[in-house]
């Protein structure tokens, strides 16, 4: 049985004080559930959030990392730096990183391999634009993204990866793929994984949906057969909404 994971992606929002207040507000309300609760915050907040979340069920993740251990990479953060402050997860290849910061399938693969080698849980993102969806290219595109992201990752390590299917046209737009449509693509992603690793491994890998998920549609999305959680943007910024999402 795959454990659902609800991950809040705060993007470029919140100060340290606001972030700590958020953790204080949600920690007791999400305790004792069968859902993994995760907050992925800007780098400046991470040490304080890790401290605030100690002794709770809330896990703290980063939104990006570099695939090298160290070097002349101004503005970047390494896996070791994240581990040093107690971070457990890292988002890799979010569509905004691909769109605005030249992230590629190749860098996603390098980052995923590095994260796994260091003991971090990578949340690997994939998904199509509206134009690609309307052209009927969704499955072909995500197949390539998944195959390239998992290149060189062993069957033993593959279940440690979380995948987030995030149709780009539904991120921050208020538009959401129907739960059936989202499940159809996610089921196909699992088929791709089965082709790479076999049925047993593919059934272990958790696949989230991301794209304007909010409390009002979380139950419907989360009760689809192959959807194992959600990568949530705007709806993860308010404690009350996050609590409802985790307790869907």
N, C-alpha and C positions, 0 to 999 in steps of 0.2 A: 504493500500500500504506500503510494507516494504521499509525503507530507506536504500539504499546501503551503505556499510561501507568498505572503503579501509584502511587497517591497515598495516603500515610498521613495520616489526620486525627487528630492527637493530642488534639483537644478540650481540656479543661482538665486537662492532665496534664503532668508533668515540670518540674523546675527547670532553670536554665541549665546547671549542671554535668551533670545527667542527659542533657540534650539533646545537649550536645557529646560526651559519652561515646558516645552512640548513633551519631552521625555517624562518629566515629572507628572504631567497631566495624563499620559496614556499608560504608564508602566503597570499600574494595578489593574486597569481595565482590560488589558490584553493578556494578563497572566492566566495560566491554567487552561489555555485553549489548545487545540490540536493543530494550530496554525503557526508557522514560523513568521514572526514579525520582524521586519527589517527596515531601517531608515538609512538611506544613502544621501549623504549631505556634502556640502562644499568642504574642501580640505581644511579651511580655517576653523570649522566647527568640530572636526572629528575627535581631537583629544578630549574636549569637554563633554561631548556626547558619550564617548566610551566610558568616561568616569561617571557620568550621570546614570548610565544604563547598567552599571555593575550591580550584580545581585538580582537583576531582573531578567525577563525572558526576551527583552528587546535586543536585537543585534544591530551593529552599526557597520555600514559599508561606505565605500568611496564611489565616486562617479567615473573614475578614470585612473589609469596608471600607465607608466612607461614599461616597455618590455626589456630595457637594459637595467642592470643593477645600479649603475652609477655612470657619471660622465657629464660632458658639456651639453646638457639638454635643458636650457634655461626655461623655467616655469613648469617643469615636469616633476613627478613624484614617483618613486620606485616602490616595488612590492615590499621590500625590506622596510622602507619608511612607514608604510601602512601597518605592517606587522608590529613594528616597534611601538606603535600607539594603541594596539589592540583591535584594529579593524579586522573583520572576518570575511567580508564580501567585497567585490568590486564589479561595477557595471562596465562592460566592454562593448564598444561598437554601437553605442546608442546612435540613432539616426541623426541627432543633432551634432554628434561628434563627426559622423561621416559627412554631413552636409556642410558644416561650418569650419571643421578643423582637419579636413583631408584624411580622415580615417578610412582605411581600405580593408578588404577581406584579408589581405596579407598581414597588416598590423594587428587586426583582431586576432588572428591565429597566433601570432607571436606573443601577444599579451595573455591570451588564454593559457598557452603553454607555460609561460612564466608564472602566472598566478597559481596554477596547479602545482608547479614545482616548489612553490614557497608555502603551500598549504592554504592559500586563499581560495574562496569559492567564487569563480567567475560567473557573472550573469551575462551571457552572450546574446546580443540583440540581433534580430533580423526582421525584415519587412519591406514592403513595396510602397511605391508612390501611387497616387491616384491614377496617373497616366499608365503606369505599368499594370495596375489592376484592371483598368478599362480595356487594355490591350490583351488581357488574358494571360499575362506573364507572371502572375503571382507565384505559382508553384515552381515554375522553372527558376525564378529568381531566388526563392528561399532555399531551393535545393542546392544551388551553387554556393550561397552564403553559408549554409550548414556544412557542406562538404569541405569547403575551404577553412572554415573556423575550426573544424575537428581534425584537420590534417595533422598527422603525427601524434595524435592523442590516443593513448591505448584504451582498450576495452575496460581495463581496470580503473582508469581515471575518468572515462567519459561520464559515468553516473555522478561524478562530483561537480559537473557543470550544470548550471541552470540556464535554460534558454528562455528568452523573452521574445515572443512574436509580437511585433508592434507595427501594424500597418501605418505608414507615415502619414497618410491622409487623415487618420483618426487621432493624431496626437495634438492635444491642445486646441482642437477644432470644435469639440462638442459632438462630433460625429463618432459613432461607434459601429464597428462591424457587428452584425447580428450575432448572438451567441452561437447560433448554428454555423454561420460562415466562419467565425473565429475557430470554432472547434474543428471544422473541416480542414482548415489550413494546418492547424496544430496536429491533427491526426495524420496529415500528410508528412509533416516534419518527423513524426514518430516513425513513419514508413521509411523515410530517408535514413534515419538513424538505425532502423532494423537492417537496412541494406549494408550499412557500414559495420555494425557490431553484432547483429543477430537480435532475436526477439527478447531474450532475457535482459540484455543491457538496455535496449531501447525502452523497455517497460519501466526501468528504474529512473530514467532521466526525467526531471521535472521541467515542464514547459509552461511558462506564464503567458498570459495575454496582457498587452499594454496598448491602451488607446482610448482615452476619455472614460476610464473606469471610475465609477463613483458609487456611493452607497445605494443609490436607487437601482443600479443594474448589476451590482456585484453578485447577488444571489443567483441570478439567471446565468451569468457567465461562469461562475464557479461550479455550478452543478452540471456542466457539460462533461462528457466522459473523459476527454483527454486534456482538459485545462486544469493545471495544478496550482494556479495562483494568479497574481496580477502584479504588474509593474505600473505603479500609479504615480502620476504627476501632480496636477493641481489639487486633487482630492486628498492628497496625503499631507497637505500643509496645515490643515485644521485638525486639532486633536480629536474632536467629536467625529469627524468624517473618518479618520484613520481607525478609530476604535470600532466604528460600525463595519468598516471593511474587514478588519481582522476577525470580527465576530459575525461574519456574514451568515 
